[in-house]
Amino acid sequence: MIICLLSGCSANEGNVNMPKIGKVKTVGSDIQEKDINDFYYTEENINFDAYYQRYRFYVKDEKHMFFHETRERKNMYGPCTEEDTTKKGTIELDDEQWKKFFDLVSGGTVKTRDDSAESGGKGPWMYLYLTSDNGDFNEFSFESYGKQQEFEEFCEELASGTS
């Protein structure tokens, strides 16, 4: 038994029907740039000064795209609706911009989305979809809070260049 624990063997080893829960993939090593199909970053506050912010990086017709939407309800409670949209836009990314996006998510992890009974948080909620995952792996976490902040700054910069 001790040998099995040290060597990592288990009763389920080699079982291809094992559930994927708990399995984690790392962007940059397990997940390559070409594997990414869609990435969502959403944050929402339904309390006073309600807001909703979504950033999306995706591939459409073999082009790399960026979408953003901001909804605000100043001095009001949420949730924000489409009528509260203050900024919205889409642009096609050049190779350098897509590489910057990939560099910012590299080192982050993707795991099977967990259903949670928790509610009331503002997020952010982040999902990364792959061309080959059939939706099995999609809940994303940045490598560090610093990278997440850099990502948000990058998105704000991109958003300012949309109409």
N, C-alpha and C positions, 0 to 999 in steps of 0.2 A: 504494500500500500504506500509506503513512504517513497519507493522508487517511482510509482505512478505520479505522486504529487510533485516530486522534483523534476520529472521528465515532462510533465504537462499532459500525460495521457488521461483520457476520460472514457466513460462508458459510451458517450455519444460521438466520440471522435470518428470522423469520416462519414457521419450521417448527413447526407445532403438535404434532408428534410427538416433540419434543425431550424427553429424560428430565428429570425434575424434580429430580434430584440436584444439590445445591449451591444450589438456590433457597431464599431465606430470606424470611419474612414477619414483620413487626413488629406486635405486639399494640398496639392503640390507633390505628394508622394503616391498615395492611393488614387487620387483623383487628379487628372491632368486637365490642362486648359481646354482641350478639344472635347472633354467629357461634359462640360457644363452647358446646359441648355437654358436654364432659367434660375434667377436668384431674386428673392423678395426680401425686403427689409421694411417692416411696418412698425410704427410707433403710434400710440393713441392715448389721449387723456380725455376722459369723459367728465372730469370734475370741472371746477371753475376755470375759465379761460381754456375751454376745450379745444383740442386740436387733433389732427390726424395727419401723419406723414408717411408716404410710401415711396420707396425707391425700388426700381426693378431693372435688372440687367438681363437681357435675353437675346436669343438668336432667332432671327426671322429671315427666311430666304437666304441663308448663309451670310447674313449681315449681323453685326453686333449692334445692339440697340440699348438705349437707356430711356427710361420713363420715370417721371416723378409727378406726384400729386400732393398738394398741401391743402388742408381744409382747416378753417379756424372759426371759432365762435368766441370772440373777445367778450369778456365780462359775462359769459353765459356758461351754462353746463352743456354737456354733450349727450349723446354721441353726435358727431358731426355728420352731416348728410352731403349729398352731391351739391346741393344749393349753397353750401358753405365753402365751396372750392375757391381758393384765392390764387393758386398757382398750379399750372399743369403743363406738361410738355413732353415731347419725345424727340430724341436726336439719334442719328446713326453715329456710332463711335468709330474713330480711326483705330488702327492697330495699336498705337501707343496708349490710347485711353483704355482699350480692352486689356492690354497687358498690365496697366496700373491697377485696374479692377482685380485682375487675377492675383497680382502681387499682394494686394491688401487682404484677400480672402485666403491666400496660401498660409498654411500652418493651422488654419481653422479646422474644426472637425464637423463631420456630418454623421448623424445617427438616425435610426428609425424614429419617426415622430411618435411621441408618447401622448396619449390622451391624458389630460390633467383636470382634476376637479378644482384646481386653483383658479380664481378669477379676481378681477379688480386691478390687476397690474397694468402698467402702461406699455409694457414691452421693453425693448423691441422684440418682435417676433421675426425670426429669420429662417428662410427655407431655401435650400439649394436643390435643384432638380437636375438629374443627369440624363444623358441621352440613352443610357442603357439600364437604368435602375427600376423602371416600371413603378416609380413612386415609393420604392422600399426604403430608400435613404433620403431624408430631406431636411431634418431639423439641424440648423447650422449654428455653430458657436465660433466667435472669433478667437484667435490665438491669445489675444490680450486686449485689455480695455483700451490701451494706446492705439492698437491697430483699428479698433472699432471707431475711435475718435477720428483717426486719419481717414477712414472710410466715409464717415459722415461729412467731413470737410470736403473730400473729393466730390461727393454727391452734390453738395451745395454749390460747388464750383461748376459742375456740369449743368445743374438746374438753372443757374444764372445765364447760361448760354442757349436756353431754349425759348421758344416763343409761346 
